[in-house]
Amino acid sequence: MSVRLPLALLLLVFASTAFAQDNSRYFNKREVNIPFFADDREQIQEVQLYASLNGGNWVLVGRAHPNQKRFHFTTDRDGTYDFGVRTVYVNGRSKPERTEDLRPSRRTVIDTIAPQITLRPYAGADKIAGVEWEATDENIDPKSIRLEYRWPGTREWRSIDKDKEFRPKDQQSWNLAGRGNAMEVRVRARDLAGNEAVSDPVTTPPSAGGNFDRGMSDTRGIDRLPDTNKVTDLPPLRPFDTGGLRETNIGSSTSARSSNLIYVNNKEITLEHDFKVGASGYKKAELYVRKPAQTSWILVKNASFADVSGQSSEGKTEGTLTCLFSAETEGIYGFFIRIQNNVEKWSDDEPNRLSQPNVEVMVDMTPPKVTLNPPKIRPAGDGQAIMDLSWLAEDSLSGLQPESLKVEYSETGIGQEWSPIVEQQSGSGNYSWNVPPKIWKVFLRVTARDRSGNIGVYKKEQPVLVDLQKPSVEKVKGYSGGSGGGTRVGTPSPKKLNDIDP
């Protein structure tokens, strides 16, 4: 299915060295250049790039003039990003008109974390050496698993069965009879984004070294790992089609991250959670935070947990605890809570980079940016007027609350005397308003609310004049003589010829 734009052809294009069967693109960098094509550029005011993280809400992440030909996108976290574009035309219209109608053009997975590999040696019968391993990653490339060996005390690593495909969780054994007493083995794995990991070597079986040449394939070297400090410059792919922006059917996401995101407009955050433990009872809790633009977890020292009942939670088998956290800046904070019982058992291990938060909180204290384009007045007949309005509201952190925008008018521009023109609108739109009779000037304002509750206001300081009726002189009458005492003068009648003096 394609979305066709009537005034311009807009194509958002990506390229990458990593592809998946579901047409997702994988990157191991958090900074990419995204080219786009736009025809009929003189009809376009700007092109907007929207992103949805892990199936969440659309957020405006970039704006470009059609001649720029590309967006520069950066992010502070890994995840699955859907990208969509919106075109704003010079006539004030947008396609699509509502952000809720955006459709993803391409799915991109940003993954900067390498796989984790667990490798263990084991010994079978006499001269049988083996290893078992497990490579874990949300985006593991199942065809990337490679085994390498070397003799203890040597430096060169060689590939084992280079052309064989190993599974991410597997085992392998060898008969060392006539070849040596032991060897070192390591596992190499890569995810779909190109992040590569190499396990620590293990010796199997744990004995002295020997000679192990036959049956092994030589390795010709390892590709250098990608430089994660560089910006990925994406060359355009072939256009999706000649009719417009291609819509990809990618289904819905069930990510816990998007469903557990809470929006607030205050730096003081109160966290509340229920707990349940065994007979030994509750002992203590720990709070970890992942700050905006960070990937590691930090233990919040001196975090104070209080029972909502006002009593001590010590020894309780269940209850509800609250904890106060003070944010430093705006952005998304992840929180991870674990509790301990009185036999020193924790509910979870300490979080690592792969650990998902119990809840994420978006701290956003910045109101949406709201603008109103100059209104256009046109006649509606009988001296009445139609006012064409167009507006744009955007919020780069929380995103706008759906259908929260409204346009109002006032004849005085002061106090609470504001009446609605149109309500429940999206962030970008237009409306033709029939100005009520007997109103010759109006003040205008536009308000919009973001998901954190901040309200952005645009108020036009000068009134808009809407009296289109042209003044006219209806009938002129005159009088002779002075003021108040003259004789009314009408139009004189023509005189007859015999009334004219010779």
TORTOR-19809 format. One record per residue (C-alpha): residue number from 1; chain; x, y, z. Coordinates in pm, whole numbers, plus 50000, padded with zeros to 5 digits. Layout:
BEGIN
- NUM_A_X_Y_Z $
...
END
This chain:
BEGIN
- 1_A_50000_50000_50000 $
- 2_A_50124_50351_49921 $
- 3_A_50030_50690_50059 $
- 4_A_50010_50930_49767 $
- 5_A_50080_51296_49817 $
- 6_A_49887_51515_49570 $
- 7_A_50131_51805_49543 $
- 8_A_50470_51643_49588 $
- 9_A_50651_51315_49582 $
- 10_A_50830_51249_49908 $
- 11_A_51050_50947_49960 $
- 12_A_51231_50859_50281 $
- 13_A_51519_50623_50211 $
- 14_A_51763_50423_50416 $
- 15_A_52057_50198_50354 $
- 16_A_52262_49979_50581 $
- 17_A_52503_49692_50577 $
- 18_A_52271_49490_50804 $
- 19_A_51927_49369_50700 $
- 20_A_51675_49129_50849 $
- 21_A_51402_48925_50691 $
- 22_A_51137_49164_50826 $
- 23_A_51305_49453_50635 $
- 24_A_51433_49610_50956 $
- 25_A_51766_49791_50932 $
- 26_A_52018_49740_51211 $
- 27_A_52282_49993_51321 $
- 28_A_52543_49993_51594 $
- 29_A_52561_50372_51610 $
- 30_A_52324_50625_51762 $
- 31_A_52384_50886_51497 $
- 32_A_52270_50847_51136 $
- 33_A_52206_51061_50831 $
- 34_A_51867_50995_50668 $
- 35_A_51828_51113_50307 $
- 36_A_51490_51198_50154 $
- 37_A_51367_51294_49810 $
- 38_A_51112_51571_49748 $
- 39_A_50973_51680_49411 $
- 40_A_50781_52005_49350 $
- 41_A_50992_52168_49617 $
- 42_A_50849_52511_49552 $
- 43_A_50518_52381_49692 $
- 44_A_50676_52256_50016 $
- 45_A_50749_52471_50320 $
- 46_A_50927_52204_50524 $
- 47_A_50965_51830_50571 $
- 48_A_50926_51688_50922 $
- 49_A_51077_51364_51050 $
- 50_A_50888_51175_51322 $
- 51_A_51013_50877_51521 $
- 52_A_50838_50620_51735 $
- 53_A_51054_50433_51989 $
- 54_A_50957_50072_52064 $
- 55_A_50604_50116_51936 $
- 56_A_50542_50432_52141 $
- 57_A_50401_50767_52038 $
- 58_A_50521_50968_51741 $
- 59_A_50770_51241_51838 $
- 60_A_50898_51517_51609 $
- 61_A_51274_51464_51583 $
- 62_A_51376_51667_51279 $
- 63_A_51273_51947_51044 $
- 64_A_51431_52022_50708 $
- 65_A_51388_52247_50409 $
- 66_A_51314_52035_50100 $
- 67_A_51647_52144_49948 $
- 68_A_51842_51997_50240 $
- 69_A_51776_51641_50115 $
- 70_A_51858_51473_50446 $
- 71_A_51793_51460_50819 $
- 72_A_52062_51415_51084 $
- 73_A_51915_51191_51354 $
- 74_A_52075_51127_51693 $
- 75_A_51944_50942_51995 $
- 76_A_52055_50866_52349 $
- 77_A_51935_50506_52367 $
- 78_A_51906_50179_52184 $
- 79_A_51574_50052_52061 $
- 80_A_51348_49993_51765 $
- 81_A_51268_50316_51581 $
- 82_A_50990_50359_51327 $
- 83_A_51034_50666_51109 $
- 84_A_50762_50860_50931 $
- 85_A_50763_51186_50738 $
- 86_A_50515_51469_50725 $
- 87_A_50505_51738_50458 $
- 88_A_50402_52096_50536 $
- 89_A_50302_52291_50227 $
- 90_A_50327_52664_50163 $
- 91_A_49947_52690_50155 $
- 92_A_49934_52584_50521 $
- 93_A_49812_52229_50465 $
- 94_A_49998_51920_50586 $
- 95_A_50010_51560_50475 $
- 96_A_49910_51383_50686 $
- 97_A_49714_51649_50873 $
- 98_A_49728_51466_51207 $
- 99_A_50033_51299_51356 $
- 100_A_49805_51014_51461 $
- 101_A_49769_50932_51091 $
- 102_A_50143_50891_51036 $
- 103_A_50252_50552_50907 $
- 104_A_50605_50412_50941 $
- 105_A_50808_50412_50623 $
- 106_A_51089_50200_50759 $
- 107_A_51184_50028_51083 $
- 108_A_51533_50080_51218 $
- 109_A_51691_49897_51511 $
- 110_A_51972_50077_51694 $
- 111_A_52177_49831_51897 $
- 112_A_52514_49931_52042 $
- 113_A_52551_49640_52285 $
- 114_A_52755_49338_52184 $
- 115_A_52631_48983_52254 $
- 116_A_52712_48815_52583 $
- 117_A_52885_48478_52556 $
- 118_A_52904_48206_52821 $
- 119_A_53164_47937_52743 $
- 120_A_53240_47628_52953 $
- 121_A_53478_47337_52889 $
- 122_A_53391_46976_52950 $
- 123_A_53575_46648_52916 $
- 124_A_53431_46322_52788 $
- 125_A_53606_45989_52757 $
- 126_A_53981_45958_52723 $
- 127_A_54123_46219_52480 $
- 128_A_53777_46370_52422 $
- 129_A_53771_46748_52467 $
- 130_A_53465_46967_52433 $
- 131_A_53302_47301_52502 $
- 132_A_52947_47422_52541 $
- 133_A_52841_47781_52492 $
- 134_A_52552_48022_52479 $
- 135_A_52554_48357_52297 $
- 136_A_52267_48584_52396 $
- 137_A_52151_48908_52236 $
- 138_A_51810_49047_52147 $
- 139_A_51929_49071_51787 $
- 140_A_52174_48783_51763 $
- 141_A_52283_48682_51415 $
- 142_A_52243_48303_51427 $
- 143_A_52485_48257_51137 $
- 144_A_52768_48448_51304 $
- 145_A_52881_48191_51562 $
- 146_A_53242_48087_51508 $
- 147_A_53477_47868_51710 $
- 148_A_53851_47930_51724 $
- 149_A_54137_47735_51884 $
- 150_A_54504_47764_51966 $
- 151_A_54757_47568_52156 $
- 152_A_54826_47687_52511 $
- 153_A_55130_47913_52509 $
- 154_A_55092_48013_52142 $
- 155_A_54947_48334_52000 $
- 156_A_54781_48242_51672 $
- 157_A_54410_48163_51672 $
- 158_A_54274_47933_51402 $
- 159_A_53916_47871_51290 $
- 160_A_53744_47543_51373 $
- 161_A_53520_47419_51093 $
- 162_A_53504_47764_50935 $
- 163_A_53229_47665_50692 $
- 164_A_53006_47501_50952 $
- 165_A_52716_47691_51106 $
- 166_A_52696_47669_51484 $
- 167_A_52387_47760_51683 $
- 168_A_52390_48038_51946 $
- 169_A_52344_47771_52213 $
- 170_A_52537_47458_52125 $
- 171_A_52825_47226_52210 $
- 172_A_53114_47067_52023 $
- 173_A_53369_46795_52108 $
- 174_A_53685_46660_51950 $
- 175_A_53898_46348_51975 $
- 176_A_54250_46457_52066 $
- 177_A_54402_46110_52021 $
- 178_A_54736_46153_51846 $
- 179_A_54701_46528_51836 $
- 180_A_54777_46658_52183 $
- 181_A_54656_46669_52538 $
- 182_A_54463_47000_52547 $
- 183_A_54373_47311_52351 $
- 184_A_54233_47657_52412 $
- 185_A_53896_47743_52258 $
- 186_A_53704_48066_52229 $
- 187_A_53373_48165_52071 $
- 188_A_53306_48464_51850 $
- 189_A_52950_48598_51796 $
- 190_A_52793_48898_51628 $
- 191_A_52449_49057_51632 $
- 192_A_52254_49189_51334 $
- 193_A_52379_49542_51401 $
- 194_A_52741_49432_51360 $
- 195_A_52844_49437_51728 $
- 196_A_53094_49156_51778 $
- 197_A_53192_48978_52097 $
- 198_A_53469_48730_52173 $
- 199_A_53454_48508_52479 $
- 200_A_53738_48455_52718 $
- 201_A_53928_48141_52616 $
- 202_A_53893_47815_52806 $
- 203_A_54122_47514_52809 $
- 204_A_53968_47178_52730 $
- 205_A_54031_46938_52885 $
- 206_A_54229_47109_53163 $
- 207_A_54572_46955_53099 $
- 208_A_54903_47036_52930 $
- 209_A_54935_47144_52570 $
- 210_A_55030_46941_52264 $
- 211_A_55017_46936_51888 $
- 212_A_54685_46988_51710 $
- 213_A_54721_47063_51341 $
- 214_A_54522_46811_51144 $
- 215_A_54157_46866_51068 $
- 216_A_54166_47240_51141 $
- 217_A_54101_47526_50897 $
- 218_A_54335_47821_50894 $
- 219_A_54195_48167_50963 $
- 220_A_54286_48453_50731 $
- 221_A_54232_48725_50989 $
- 222_A_53940_48894_51163 $
- 223_A_53752_49187_51017 $
- 224_A_53818_49502_51214 $
- 225_A_53531_49594_51447 $
- 226_A_53319_49894_51339 $
- 227_A_53420_50236_51467 $
- 228_A_53125_50340_51684 $
- 229_A_53245_50700_51705 $
- 230_A_53177_50774_51340 $
- 231_A_52852_50897_51192 $
- 232_A_52684_50652_50957 $
- 233_A_52617_50828_50629 $
- 234_A_52341_50634_50459 $
- 235_A_52342_50629_50077 $
- 236_A_51995_50633_49924 $
- 237_A_51838_50308_49811 $
- 238_A_51626_50281_49499 $
- 239_A_51298_50469_49539 $
- 240_A_51028_50254_49690 $
- 241_A_50789_50337_49405 $
- 242_A_50701_50634_49185 $
- 243_A_50382_50726_49365 $
- 244_A_50476_50831_49714 $
- 245_A_50587_50707_50050 $
- 246_A_50566_50334_50093 $
- 247_A_50383_50206_50398 $
- 248_A_50533_49894_50556 $
- 249_A_50309_49654_50743 $
- 250_A_50519_49590_51050 $
- 251_A_50256_49503_51308 $
- 252_A_50242_49631_51662 $
- 253_A_50498_49632_51940 $
- 254_A_50446_49492_52286 $
- 255_A_50754_49649_52439 $
- 256_A_50728_49702_52811 $
- 257_A_50935_50018_52777 $
- 258_A_50668_50211_52589 $
- 259_A_50380_50083_52801 $
- 260_A_50560_50172_53126 $
- 261_A_50652_50527_53031 $
- 262_A_50503_50788_53265 $
- 263_A_50500_51162_53188 $
- 264_A_50551_51428_53457 $
- 265_A_50625_51802_53455 $
- 266_A_50808_51812_53789 $
- 267_A_51158_51706_53891 $
- 268_A_51030_51557_54216 $
- 269_A_50926_51200_54132 $
- 270_A_50745_50972_54374 $
- 271_A_50784_50603_54298 $
- 272_A_50538_50355_54443 $
- 273_A_50561_49977_54421 $
- 274_A_50403_49673_54579 $
- 275_A_50613_49393_54725 $
- 276_A_50557_49037_54836 $
- 277_A_50809_48814_55017 $
- 278_A_50811_48485_55205 $
- 279_A_50774_48411_55575 $
- 280_A_51105_48574_55668 $
- 281_A_50959_48911_55575 $
- 282_A_51083_49228_55408 $
- 283_A_51423_49367_55508 $
- 284_A_51526_49645_55269 $
- 285_A_51506_49778_54913 $
- 286_A_51748_49935_54666 $
- 287_A_51677_50191_54396 $
- 288_A_51880_50213_54075 $
- 289_A_51844_50488_53816 $
- 290_A_51943_50516_53453 $
- 291_A_51973_50882_53371 $
- 292_A_51894_51041_53033 $
- 293_A_52151_50966_52761 $
- 294_A_52312_50700_52983 $
- 295_A_52324_50323_52941 $
- 296_A_52453_50220_53284 $
- 297_A_52262_50188_53609 $
- 298_A_52355_50389_53919 $
- 299_A_52267_50286_54274 $
- 300_A_52085_50573_54445 $
- 301_A_52256_50600_54778 $
- 302_A_52049_50690_55082 $
- 303_A_51726_50621_54894 $
- 304_A_51451_50626_55155 $
- 305_A_51159_50383_55120 $
- 306_A_50847_50442_55327 $
- 307_A_50540_50224_55376 $
- 308_A_50221_50391_55259 $
- 309_A_50055_50276_55580 $
- 310_A_50287_50499_55779 $
- 311_A_50421_50199_55971 $
- 312_A_50748_50012_55937 $
- 313_A_50772_49758_55657 $
- 314_A_51032_49552_55843 $
- 315_A_50917_49190_55865 $
- 316_A_50606_49235_55650 $
- 317_A_50533_48972_55387 $
- 318_A_50358_49219_55156 $
- 319_A_50287_49588_55131 $
- 320_A_50336_49905_54930 $
- 321_A_50645_50125_54944 $
- 322_A_50711_50477_54817 $
- 323_A_51038_50647_54740 $
- 324_A_51115_51007_54642 $
- 325_A_51367_51081_54367 $
- 326_A_51484_51426_54253 $
- 327_A_51567_51448_53883 $
- 328_A_51850_51674_53770 $
- 329_A_51745_51750_53414 $
- 330_A_51467_51684_53168 $
- 331_A_51461_51354_52984 $
- 332_A_51371_50989_53033 $
- 333_A_51477_50826_53361 $
- 334_A_51468_50450_53405 $
- 335_A_51413_50304_53751 $
- 336_A_51498_49956_53877 $
- 337_A_51395_49844_54226 $
- 338_A_51495_49525_54403 $
- 339_A_51409_49409_54755 $
- 340_A_51571_49177_55005 $
- 341_A_51415_48947_55264 $
- 342_A_51552_48856_55606 $
- 343_A_51742_48553_55477 $
- 344_A_51953_48780_55256 $
- 345_A_51783_48685_54929 $
- 346_A_51727_48955_54667 $
- 347_A_51439_48971_54427 $
- 348_A_51679_49040_54137 $
- 349_A_52048_49063_54064 $
- 350_A_52206_49406_54034 $
- 351_A_52098_49554_53699 $
- 352_A_52334_49555_53402 $
- 353_A_52319_49725_53065 $
- 354_A_52071_49467_52937 $
- 355_A_51836_49500_53234 $
- 356_A_51499_49656_53158 $
- 357_A_51360_49921_53397 $
- 358_A_51057_49857_53615 $
- 359_A_50927_50192_53499 $
- 360_A_51047_50488_53292 $
- 361_A_50956_50849_53367 $
- 362_A_50972_51133_53119 $
- 363_A_51053_51458_53300 $
- 364_A_50936_51741_53076 $
- 365_A_50882_52092_53207 $
- 366_A_50899_52270_52872 $
- 367_A_50565_52379_52720 $
- 368_A_50490_52296_52357 $
- 369_A_50595_52547_52095 $
- 370_A_50283_52692_51935 $
- 371_A_50263_52921_51632 $
- 372_A_49974_53070_51435 $
- 373_A_50024_53171_51073 $
- 374_A_49891_53513_50965 $
- 375_A_49514_53476_50921 $
- 376_A_49362_53538_50579 $
- 377_A_49031_53725_50555 $
- 378_A_48792_53680_50266 $
- 379_A_48432_53793_50211 $
- 380_A_48137_53563_50278 $
- 381_A_47856_53783_50140 $
- 382_A_47625_54032_50312 $
- 383_A_47926_54207_50458 $
- 384_A_48034_53901_50657 $
- 385_A_48385_53752_50664 $
- 386_A_48555_53413_50662 $
- 387_A_48888_53382_50842 $
- 388_A_49127_53110_50720 $
- 389_A_49346_52990_51008 $
- 390_A_49645_52755_51012 $
- 391_A_49870_52659_51304 $
- 392_A_50161_52441_51414 $
- 393_A_50230_52302_51761 $
- 394_A_50516_52068_51848 $
- 395_A_50683_51922_52155 $
- 396_A_51023_51755_52127 $
- 397_A_51017_51566_52459 $
- 398_A_50677_51433_52562 $
- 399_A_50494_51490_52237 $
- 400_A_50155_51657_52216 $
- 401_A_49853_51518_52395 $
- 402_A_49625_51397_52113 $
- 403_A_49349_51642_52018 $
- 404_A_49455_51890_52287 $
- 405_A_49492_52197_52065 $
- 406_A_49226_52466_52049 $
- 407_A_49193_52806_51882 $
- 408_A_48999_53083_52061 $
- 409_A_48898_53444_52002 $
- 410_A_48815_53745_52215 $
- 411_A_48681_54089_52125 $
- 412_A_48882_54254_52401 $
- 413_A_49187_54027_52438 $
- 414_A_49184_54056_52817 $
- 415_A_49057_53853_53108 $
- 416_A_48870_53529_53063 $
- 417_A_48649_53644_52778 $
- 418_A_48769_53385_52529 $
- 419_A_48536_53181_52311 $
- 420_A_48632_52867_52115 $
- 421_A_48672_52875_51737 $
- 422_A_48776_52513_51698 $
- 423_A_48879_52248_51955 $
- 424_A_49022_51895_51978 $
- 425_A_49272_51954_51701 $
- 426_A_49609_51798_51625 $
- 427_A_49940_51980_51628 $
- 428_A_49923_52095_51268 $
- 429_A_49604_52195_51093 $
- 430_A_49384_52459_50939 $
- 431_A_49028_52582_50974 $
- 432_A_48797_52826_50794 $
- 433_A_48597_53025_51048 $
- 434_A_48277_53214_50974 $
- 435_A_48320_53527_51183 $
- 436_A_48003_53605_51381 $
- 437_A_47803_53914_51271 $
- 438_A_47871_54257_51422 $
- 439_A_48230_54163_51514 $
- 440_A_48479_54392_51346 $
- 441_A_48800_54294_51527 $
- 442_A_48916_53988_51720 $
- 443_A_49215_53878_51926 $
- 444_A_49333_53522_51865 $
- 445_A_49516_53266_52076 $
- 446_A_49613_52900_52034 $
- 447_A_49679_52660_52323 $
- 448_A_49816_52304_52319 $
- 449_A_49903_52055_52594 $
- 450_A_50181_51794_52590 $
- 451_A_50163_51452_52751 $
- 452_A_50335_51581_53065 $
- 453_A_50066_51844_53120 $
- 454_A_50261_52152_53007 $
- 455_A_50049_52406_52818 $
- 456_A_50189_52613_52536 $
- 457_A_50014_52936_52440 $
- 458_A_50039_53158_52135 $
- 459_A_49853_53489_52162 $
- 460_A_49833_53743_51883 $
- 461_A_49903_54077_52047 $
- 462_A_49733_54289_51780 $
- 463_A_49370_54236_51682 $
- 464_A_49271_54104_51343 $
- 465_A_49034_54344_51162 $
- 466_A_48746_54166_50995 $
- 467_A_48507_54447_50888 $
- 468_A_48503_54403_50512 $
- 469_A_48200_54622_50436 $
- 470_A_48299_54928_50234 $
- 471_A_48157_55260_50357 $
- 472_A_47914_55432_50120 $
- 473_A_47726_55762_50088 $
- 474_A_47358_55670_50066 $
- 475_A_47159_55997_49997 $
- 476_A_47256_56361_50005 $
- 477_A_47005_56634_50102 $
- 478_A_47062_57010_50122 $
- 479_A_46901_57328_50261 $
- 480_A_46931_57697_50168 $
- 481_A_47004_57970_50414 $
- 482_A_47174_57963_50751 $
- 483_A_47168_57704_51010 $
- 484_A_46818_57611_51119 $
- 485_A_46639_57894_50937 $
- 486_A_46681_57819_50576 $
- 487_A_46442_57690_50323 $
- 488_A_46477_57334_50214 $
- 489_A_46618_57326_49868 $
- 490_A_46504_57057_49635 $
- 491_A_46575_56996_49274 $
- 492_A_46435_57297_49075 $
- 493_A_46178_57230_48807 $
- 494_A_46259_57335_48449 $
- 495_A_46117_57672_48349 $
- 496_A_45887_57722_48052 $
- 497_A_45997_57953_47772 $
- 498_A_45730_58218_47851 $
- 499_A_45859_58233_48209 $
- 500_A_46192_58363_48094 $
- 501_A_46241_58734_48100 $
- 502_A_46335_58892_47767 $
END
